[in-house]
Amino acid sequence: MTQLRRDPIVGRWVIVEVEKPWKPEDFAVAPHAYEEITRCPFCAGNERMTPPEITAVRPDTSAPDTPGWQVRVVPNKFPALQIEGELDRRGDGLYDRTNGIGAHEIIVETPEHAKDLPDLTYEEVRLVLETYAKRSADLQKDARFKYMMLFRNYGIAAGATLDHNHAQLIALPMIPKNVLEELDGSAAYFEYRERCIFCDILHQEKEDEERILEENDAFVAFCPYVSRFPFEIWILPKEHKDFFCRSTPQELEALARILKDTLTRMRRTLNDPAYNFIIHTSPNDGQEYPGYHWHIEIMPRISRIAGLEWGTGLYVVPTPPEVAAHYLKGTP
């Protein structure tokens, strides 16, 4: 028999296979078969193939748009939103619309083509995270932008079109629906119990122990009890904080360690799967969200979303998070 589990944050239900859970080898991991290109625009030496860089981490005094960088940020060549212009909010009958104003940046995490975050040193990962935070904080200064969405698509199955690994940062003029659901759910919990639901989840996970993968002084990585996807992983700061971009240098150093180690576990266990990596943070709308707690969600793309999920929002998870955590820890 399966189990139904309810997410205490947004009220979403999932179906979990607990009697005959799938093993890592039961999933068909899609190969990373990218279309061949003669020159990669994100590789060192090809800087002129991208729009002029916004900023870069350069240990030397090399000039912008030249080799010598460690992390490089450029505008997306094909942006989903344009930074120039006015929002021009208006109604179109019963519909609302606005101009596609925002920002869309690419954060190239390494000049080396074949490296993903697990291949970098802890210090290199820290520089990447520091760049994430600085760019998010800088875009927050623009009052038009209400939410900073930072994500990584690794592998074709996760939506990546280039195999040179990079993150994307999109500044949105509104708060997206999925984020609103988390905000509303955490606010309701906070109002009723005067506690952060994410902090309570951390306490529960540490008490249960069986779903925790990694832990250090500042962060905990675990497979959430109500995972939507098999081998889904969350990383939460132990200290209650609402904005990722306000992380201290010490926190970013600790995050670099737990992130690299967690992604290494996932790669080893699932044979280098495609995955989506998303930073969930508070909005930039001038309001206070005392019940919200920023976090990272990592979703391996090893299962398919089909009619049941699209029609009901009810996800089917063939591997319980408790079992997934054992495999990821190397103790099935």
Secondary structure, 3 states (H helix, E strand, C coil): CCEEEECCCCCCEEEECCCCCCCHHHCCCCCCCCCCCCCCCCCCCCHHHCCCCCEEECCCCCCCCCCCCCEEEEECCCCCCECCCCCCCEEECCEEECCCECEEEEEECCCCCCCCHHHCCHHHHHHHHHHHHHHHHHHCCCCCCCEEEEEEEECHHHCCCCCCCEEEEEEECCCCHHHHHHHHHHHHHHHHHCCCHHHHHHHHHHHHCCCEEEECCCEEEECCCCCCCCCCEEEEECCCCCCHHHCCHHHHHHHHHHHHHHHHHHHHHHCCCCEEEEEECCCCCCCCCCCCCCEEEEEECCCCCCHHHHHHCCEEECCCHHHHHHHHCCCC
